[in-house]
Structures are given as structure tokens and as C-alpha cells.
Amino acid sequence: MLNMYYGAEEVAELLRISKGKSYAIIRDLNKELEQKGFITIAGKVPRKYLEERCYGIAFFQISRGALSASFIFSPTISMAS
């Protein structure tokens, strides 16, 4: 069963940032959720909320202990100008 929450280590690996920075992001996202009236868990953030707030993340799955990710890129964006 897929966990509903990301921990700091998963967020760090997913976003390729330090573990300390991932804790800061989780803290900020949890503050937003608290202001909306949601109950939060320190050091964890709901997967769905992180994926909504981080642009470009479409789907993440942990399979057999390895983190794999799929990203959505707009086909209308051209690198040539």
C-alpha cells in the first residue's frame, strides 16, 4: 500500500535538495494546511498536497524501496526561438 505522506528524506530525494531544506518546505506546506483547518503531522506532508504545490510533478511511486518519478512537460513549449 502506498503511504499517504512524504517524509523529509523522500522530499529531499524527490526534489534533489538537502534534508534540511526539505524540512523547511514541509514546515511551510504544513503551515498552509493548518491555516486551511487541516490536521498536520510534523516532518511529513501529504503526497497529494506536495504534488499540487511543486510544479511539474505528476505521479510518484515507491516500488521495492526505490523512488521512481514521472513528470509532465508541456508539449507546446519549444526550446527553439
Secondary structure, 3 states (H helix, E strand, C coil): CCCCEEEHHHHHHHHCCCHHHHHHHHHHHHHHHHHCCCCCCCCEEEHHHHHHHCCCEEEEEEECCEEEEEECCCCCCCCCC
